[in-house]
Amino acid sequence: MWNYEKRLQYPVNITTPNAKLAQFIMSQYGGPDGEIGASMRYLSQRFTMPNRTSMAVLNDIGTEELAHLEMVSTIVHQLTRDLTMEEIENSGLGPYYIDHTVGVWPQAAGGVPFNACEFQSKGDPITDLFENLAAEQKARSTYDNILRVVRNIPEVADPIRFLRAREVVHFQRFGEALRSIQEQLDANNFYAFNPSFDNPCKASCAPEAR
């Protein structure tokens, strides 16, 4: 399905390790609004999209999120590379180190492991696309928070700023996909009003009460 180009979507070259920052940024690897959840969400939802436009958007963005996953894991790896035991203990990375050494493992900044229950694949295109719009805004907000922390460290802030910008683009593209589906709806479509769901008299009321 994919042709893998062996380079990062945006270069990551971090020269100074910082275990505390790594713990913050790790949330965009395996946190509730991170890149693992995003890629799995979109690549799962694409199958039940009703037109090729929306299916292609989900396929494209789900694929790009895998590239973002690679970027975030590279950032975490470079921030934890060559740490001394004293740095690990003083930074609060000790509990993580005990379980994973400095391997990259999906968890939120607060230490909660990644769980697939954090995203949905509902099979309803309107429902799924609205979830995706919200997911991109939550990811953008998380990158906003990270940037406030790393704003004075350009070698970390630059790739994070790139990732934030892509979340904004993804939000716009999901809006286009949603409009492509809404344009195909008519007055009888159940997203607006469906008598079989919304009219209590349809099935249960006596004829004279209808």
Sequence and secondary structure as in RCSB ss.txt:
>XXXX:A:sequence
MWNYEKRLQYPVNITTPNAKLAQFIMSQYGGPDGEIGASMRYLSQRFTMPNRTSMAVLNDIGTEELAHLEMVSTI
VHQLTRDLTMEEIENSGLGPYYIDHTVGVWPQAAGGVPFNACEFQSKGDPITDLFENLAAEQKARSTYDNILRVV
RNIPEVADPIRFLRAREVVHFQRFGEALRSIQEQLDANNFYAFNPSFDNPCKASCAPEAR
>XXXX:A:secstr
     SS SS     S  HHHHHHHTHHHHSTTSHHHHHHHHHHHGGG SSHHHHHHHHHHHHHHHHHHHHHHHH
HHHHHTT  HHHHHHHT HHHHHHHTT    B TTS B  GGGS   S HHHHHHHHHHHHHHHHHHHHHHHHHH
TT HHHHHHHHHHHHHHHHHHHHHHHHHHHHHTT  TT TTT  HHHH THHHHS GGG 
